[in-house]
């Protein structure tokens, strides 16, 4: 695969910005648009690695913050990287750890050099710099690495956001330089993504992207959205961002989102997504199906002998009834978490796969409206 | 399979009472000696049904007490029985519910008619009689049903034990009569086992068995052992029991036990076992392997890249390192419970499978001593 380009843009819809493409790394191909299941701590919660393959996951996401703390980067290096540690031979993207550090508002301190924080586990002190998170991700050996940035909280003053922009752009430059100077540790290539911030300010978002795109990165992500702002504002800023992002590189909207967030963002030209929603909601008894969202705890499912999702052929979807899954969730059985998590990830991967098909046939926007009837019906 | 006998005794060792046999029901063959994974609430905790097949489980156990309370017998009847409800097409044995009711000392009341108890979930009042638990197990549709008995607590006075014996034998007769008068509900045959009690008294155990064996049952179990008595006493009473139990019917030692408990009881002529130990201990971070027992939390496993159990080829055993499993257990990841549970059940099923092979080749006692070195080394 050494001769294949990292990203090939295959087709763009005629009636919107939706696109189909392909990312190629040494761990295989990733058709885009794609959803990446979140495997925080070297495991996608309640789902086995072989089950991720069954539902056609081509890439998963690992959280650098969590892996840095447990088991820690040197343990993972000892095992030959994250792929070998968790026995996953497909793609892995790791975030920079910045998002988790900045979410822990109380226990971190930003300086021009980086960010000091305390472990949420034992309170111990740690420091992330633009260079250190490159080093950590070299040790993790992810196929795609992310730069350290400050995820500006919502809401934030314009002055704060503009200052943060300068800081994060400076960090991005340092990260890029450091990335160029360092080598992968395990014989497979690693790619490096920058992250556009700019809070909720259109002009700052635009400026950030223009300046970021002058640096050498394999792709650009959009960060700092889906942090509490109105959904329409998120869509606006996504739309604006993809107007300025280069067409020949993948665009990754970080941490998004609901099924309709994903389809609406695909329509606006996004290629990559990750979100804890499918697995987290599964553990809370909510499943996403091709017939809509279901609350498994609802007594109306008690006697239902319908398959969990007749529209999907995953193990969970097709082998068990809603009534059985209702029982497992009500009795807090671990198998309930397993089956619901498999179902939700199968659904999310079906969603992006179907999006790809519908973009190709020109039916994407029509199909999106059908999904809207299921997932966000107008009152 | 209608013409095959329920049990065929194939071979008995020359140097001990260990035996190989085969149970045949409408849900397939069960080679004996066998271990039955415990699927309390219509699921073996943290293990998928297809994974039970992978590790060659031919029969699992369901708990009538738990299923009666949740989802309840009529819900399961609505789904066409427990096999269909949980999508398991191999064998199921259900206990009578008695053991759970009698373990809840505070909230039950025994009368000659049966036992009144309160639900551990919501405190609601319920009543089990010898006849009612037959009816419940008809609705569950298990391949093997157990009679209601009183599991005499340890220690217990002889007078109490003797009175309980009379009560339980009377109940066994009622259960047998009721079983003869009722029919299976789902088109497959159901078999009915009695349970020998008698506390820790050799003469009462013998009397119980002799009187029980005059009734019409498909097999006889030994109950009320492994309840806190010294291990040697358990072995003695097991030994005595198999001296009096008919050779042409399977013998089931209920709720036993550790790997060595199982091998020592096979040596004394037992054919069937169940125990929560492999799955419960897995969830507490203890695994059983062909190299011995391991505490996964122990820091010494942190950097181990050895397979979980190189001696077994289950998915968990062969695809992941001890270091990875250590990490999953330490971070309380659900996948850790899944893999450890698969490993422990794979080990228990390997244990009885190897026992069968070693009995056939005349090496059973020799091999048992080897396992003793691993599992109960002399100081």
Interface residues (C-beta under 8 A of the other chain):
Chain A: X41 X42 X43 X44 X45 X46 X47 X48 X49 X50 X70 X71 X75 X78 X79 X85 X86 X87 X302 X303 X305 X315 X319 X320 X321 X323 X324 X327 X328 X330 X331 X333 X334 X335 X337 X338 X339
Chain B: X41 X42 X43 X45 X46 X47 X48 X49 X50 X70 X71 X75 X78 X79 X85 X86 X87 X302 X303 X305 X315 X319 X320 X321 X323 X324 X327 X328 X330 X331 X333 X334 X335 X336 X337 X338 X339
